[in-house]
Amino acid sequence: MAYKKIKVEWDNQKKGGKRMQENIFMSCDDIAKLLTIKVSTIYAWIHFEQLPKGIYVKLGRKPIFFKEKVINWIMSGANLNPKVKKGNRKNV
């Protein structure tokens, strides 16, 4: 998956200017493994807008999570927002 290969490089001053790489994005699969929940639960949280704002962006239909923001969210208690009801769907 292309977004897993996206990496950021920066100079690490403490290690003699060596170049380091770190993944800054996580997929729904990564988040599900980290929280030991089903991937469908992540998608439900996204659908009902229960995750904090700014923790992810969508690339097309795929949500991509910011690793640093996810870790901060987990460390602060991983609280979910109240469920937001989506529009009524009529069976046709």
VEXFI-791367 format. One line per field, with one value per atom (N, C-alpha, C): residue number from 1; atom name; x, y, z; residue in one letter. Coordinates in steps of 0.02 Angstrom, whole numbers, plus 32768, in hexadecimal, padded with zeros to 4 digits. Layout:
N
pos <- (NUM,...)
site <- (CA,...)
x <- (X,...)
y <- (Y,...)
z <- (Z,...)
code <- (a,...)
# end
This chain:
92
pos <- (1,1,1,2,2,2,3,3,3,4,4,4,5,5,5,6,6,6,7,7,7,8,8,8,9,9,9,10,10,10,11,11,11,12,12,12,13,13,13,14,14,14,15,15,15,16,16,16,17,17,17,18,18,18,19,19,19,20,20,20,21,21,21,22,22,22,23,23,23,24,24,24,25,25,25,26,26,26,27,27,27,28,28,28,29,29,29,30,30,30,31,31,31,32,32,32,33,33,33,34,34,34,35,35,35,36,36,36,37,37,37,38,38,38,39,39,39,40,40,40,41,41,41,42,42,42,43,43,43,44,44,44,45,45,45,46,46,46,47,47,47,48,48,48,49,49,49,50,50,50,51,51,51,52,52,52,53,53,53,54,54,54,55,55,55,56,56,56,57,57,57,58,58,58,59,59,59,60,60,60,61,61,61,62,62,62,63,63,63,64,64,64,65,65,65,66,66,66,67,67,67,68,68,68,69,69,69,70,70,70,71,71,71,72,72,72,73,73,73,74,74,74,75,75,75,76,76,76,77,77,77,78,78,78,79,79,79,80,80,80,81,81,81,82,82,82,83,83,83,84,84,84,85,85,85,86,86,86,87,87,87,88,88,88,89,89,89,90,90,90,91,91,91,92,92,92)
site <- (N,CA,C,N,CA,C,N,CA,C,N,CA,C,N,CA,C,N,CA,C,N,CA,C,N,CA,C,N,CA,C,N,CA,C,N,CA,C,N,CA,C,N,CA,C,N,CA,C,N,CA,C,N,CA,C,N,CA,C,N,CA,C,N,CA,C,N,CA,C,N,CA,C,N,CA,C,N,CA,C,N,CA,C,N,CA,C,N,CA,C,N,CA,C,N,CA,C,N,CA,C,N,CA,C,N,CA,C,N,CA,C,N,CA,C,N,CA,C,N,CA,C,N,CA,C,N,CA,C,N,CA,C,N,CA,C,N,CA,C,N,CA,C,N,CA,C,N,CA,C,N,CA,C,N,CA,C,N,CA,C,N,CA,C,N,CA,C,N,CA,C,N,CA,C,N,CA,C,N,CA,C,N,CA,C,N,CA,C,N,CA,C,N,CA,C,N,CA,C,N,CA,C,N,CA,C,N,CA,C,N,CA,C,N,CA,C,N,CA,C,N,CA,C,N,CA,C,N,CA,C,N,CA,C,N,CA,C,N,CA,C,N,CA,C,N,CA,C,N,CA,C,N,CA,C,N,CA,C,N,CA,C,N,CA,C,N,CA,C,N,CA,C,N,CA,C,N,CA,C,N,CA,C,N,CA,C,N,CA,C,N,CA,C,N,CA,C,N,CA,C,N,CA,C,N,CA,C,N,CA,C,N,CA,C,N,CA,C,N,CA,C)
x <- (8029,8000,802C,801C,8046,804E,8019,801D,804A,8052,8080,80C9,80D4,8118,812C,80FB,810B,8135,816D,819B,81B3,81C7,81E3,822B,8256,829C,82AD,82D6,82EC,8333,8355,8398,8391,83B3,83B2,83F3,83EE,8428,844C,8427,8444,846F,8464,8489,84B9,84D7,850A,84F0,84B2,8497,8484,847E,8469,8421,8412,83CE,83A6,8369,833E,82FB,82D9,8298,8267,8229,81F5,81B2,818A,8146,811D,80FA,80D1,8087,8075,8030,8021,7FE1,7FCB,7F8A,7F7F,7F41,7F0F,7ED2,7E9F,7EB5,7ED7,7EF1,7F22,7F4F,7F81,7F5F,7F2D,7F0A,7EE4,7EC4,7E9F,7ECE,7F08,7F39,7F51,7F5D,7F76,7F44,7F04,7ECF,7EAE,7EC3,7EA7,7E5B,7E44,7DFE,7DF7,7DB9,7DAE,7DB4,7DC8,7DCE,7D89,7D55,7D11,7CFE,7D1A,7D0D,7D2B,7D67,7D87,7D5C,7D44,7D1A,7CD8,7CBC,7C80,7C8E,7CC6,7CD9,7CDF,7CFC,7D03,7CBE,7C94,7C51,7C28,7C2A,7C03,7C29,7C62,7C8A,7C9C,7CB1,7CC3,7D0D,7D36,7D7D,7D8A,7DBF,7DCF,7DE0,7DD0,7DDF,7E2B,7E41,7E87,7EB1,7E93,7EB9,7EC4,7E99,7EA0,7E89,7E9C,7E84,7E70,7E48,7E35,7E5A,7E78,7E96,7E66,7E3C,7E06,7DD5,7DCA,7D9E,7DC3,7E06,7E2F,7E42,7E32,7E4A,7E93,7EBB,7F01,7F0B,7F26,7F2E,7F74,7F79,7FB9,7FD2,800B,8025,802D,804B,8057,8016,7FE3,7FA3,7F7F,7F85,7F66,7F86,7FC7,7FEA,7FD6,7FD4,7FBE,7F77,7F4B,7F05,7F01,7F27,7F27,7F43,7F79,7F98,7F6A,7F3E,7F11,7ECF,7ECB,7E90,7E66,7E73,7E50,7E04,7DEF,7DA7,7D88,7D4C,7D27,7CF4,7CE6,7CB1,7C6E,7C38,7BF5,7BE3,7BBA,7BA6,7B7E,7B8C,7B65,7B39,7AF8,7ACA,7AD0,7AD7,7AD9,7A93,7A8A,7A48,7A22,79E1,79B5,79BF,79C4,79C9,7986,796C,792D,793B,791A,7921,78F5,7914,78EF,78E1)
y <- (7FC5,8000,803E,806B,80A6,80D1,80DB,8108,80EC,80AA,808D,809C,80A9,80B5,80FE,8129,8170,8179,8197,81A0,81E8,81FB,823E,8236,825F,825E,829F,829C,82D8,82CD,8304,8301,82F8,82C8,82BD,82DA,8313,8337,8310,82EA,82C7,828B,8273,8239,824A,8284,8296,82A6,82BC,82D0,8295,8258,821F,8228,8211,8215,81DA,81EA,81B6,81B7,817F,817A,815D,8175,815C,8160,812D,8130,8161,818D,81BD,81B0,817E,816E,8126,811A,80D7,80C8,808A,8075,805F,8051,8036,7FF4,7FCB,7F8B,7F96,7FC7,7FD5,7FEC,8017,8030,7FF7,7FCC,7F94,7F65,7F57,7F2D,7F4E,7F8F,7FB5,7FB4,7FBC,7FC0,7F7C,7F49,7F05,7F06,7F25,7F27,7F15,7F0D,7EFD,7F3C,7F32,7F69,7F88,7F60,7F7B,7FAD,7FA4,7FD3,8017,8017,8056,807A,8054,8073,808D,806B,8082,80C3,80C8,8105,813F,8131,8165,817A,8149,8157,8182,8172,8196,81D1,81E3,821D,821B,81E1,81D8,81E4,81E4,81F0,823B,824F,8296,82B3,82F3,8315,8319,8311,8317,82D9,82A3,8266,823F,824D,822A,8258,8245,8265,822D,823E,820B,8218,81E4,81E5,81BD,81E0,81BE,81A6,8164,8147,8128,8128,8109,813B,812C,8157,8147,817B,8175,819A,8178,8194,81B0,81E7,8204,81E1,81C0,8196,81BD,81F8,8220,8234,8247,825B,821F,81E4,81A8,8196,8198,8188,81BA,81FB,822D,8220,820D,81FE,81C2,818E,8153,8163,818A,819B,81C8,81EE,8219,81F6,81B6,8190,8173,8185,816B,8173,81AD,81BB,81C7,81AC,81B5,81ED,8210,8243,821F,8242,8223,8214,81E0,81CD,8205,8211,8241,8219,8224,81FF,8219,81EC,81FE,81FF,821C,8223,81E3,81E9,81AD,818F,814E,812B,8108,8111,80F1,80B5,807E,8042,804B,8046,8050,800E)
z <- (8000,8000,8000,7FD4,7FC9,8007,802D,8066,809D,80A0,80D2,80C0,807F,8069,806E,807E,8085,80C4,80BC,80F5,80F8,8131,813B,8152,8135,8149,816C,819D,81BE,81DA,81E7,8204,824F,826A,82B2,82CF,82ED,8306,833E,8366,839E,8389,834C,8335,82FD,8302,82D2,828D,8287,8247,821A,8235,820D,81F6,81BB,81A0,81BD,81D5,81F0,81CB,81CB,81AB,81DD,81DB,8206,81E3,81E8,81CC,81F5,81D4,81F8,81EE,81C6,81B9,81CE,81E0,81F2,81CD,81BC,819B,81CF,81BA,81E7,8205,81DD,81F5,822E,8226,825A,829A,8294,82CF,82F2,82CA,82E7,830D,82F2,8315,8354,8351,838A,83C4,83B3,83E6,83F3,83D0,83D3,83CB,8395,8382,8339,8322,82DB,82B0,8272,8243,8238,8239,822E,8265,82A1,82D8,82C7,82AB,8297,8264,8232,81FE,821C,824D,826E,8294,82B6,82DA,82A9,826E,823B,8222,8213,81F8,8228,8268,829A,82B9,829B,82B0,82FA,8312,8358,8367,8334,833F,8343,8367,836B,8327,831E,82DF,82D5,8298,8288,8293,82AB,82B7,8277,8244,8204,81CB,818F,8152,8123,80F2,80C1,807F,8065,8023,7FF7,7FD3,7FAF,7FE3,7FE6,8018,8052,804F,8083,80B9,80F8,812E,813E,8145,8156,8198,81CA,820C,8216,823B,824D,828C,8287,82BC,82FE,82FA,8337,8359,8331,834E,836C,834D,8368,83AB,83AF,83EE,8424,8413,8445,845C,842E,843F,846E,8460,848A,84D0,84D2,8512,853C,851C,8541,8554,8548,855E,8526,84E8,84AD,84B3,84C9,84CF,848B,8482,8443,844C,8415,8415,8414,8429,8424,83DB,83D2,838E,836D,832E,8306,82D8,82DC,82B1,826A,823C,81F5,81D9,819E,817F,8178,8174,816C,8128,8126,80E6,80DB,809F,808E,8062,8072,8048,800A,7FD0,7F92,7F71)
code <- (m,m,m,a,a,a,y,y,y,k,k,k,k,k,k,i,i,i,k,k,k,v,v,v,e,e,e,w,w,w,d,d,d,n,n,n,q,q,q,k,k,k,k,k,k,g,g,g,g,g,g,k,k,k,r,r,r,m,m,m,q,q,q,e,e,e,n,n,n,i,i,i,f,f,f,m,m,m,s,s,s,c,c,c,d,d,d,d,d,d,i,i,i,a,a,a,k,k,k,l,l,l,l,l,l,t,t,t,i,i,i,k,k,k,v,v,v,s,s,s,t,t,t,i,i,i,y,y,y,a,a,a,w,w,w,i,i,i,h,h,h,f,f,f,e,e,e,q,q,q,l,l,l,p,p,p,k,k,k,g,g,g,i,i,i,y,y,y,v,v,v,k,k,k,l,l,l,g,g,g,r,r,r,k,k,k,p,p,p,i,i,i,f,f,f,f,f,f,k,k,k,e,e,e,k,k,k,v,v,v,i,i,i,n,n,n,w,w,w,i,i,i,m,m,m,s,s,s,g,g,g,a,a,a,n,n,n,l,l,l,n,n,n,p,p,p,k,k,k,v,v,v,k,k,k,k,k,k,g,g,g,n,n,n,r,r,r,k,k,k,n,n,n,v,v,v)
# end
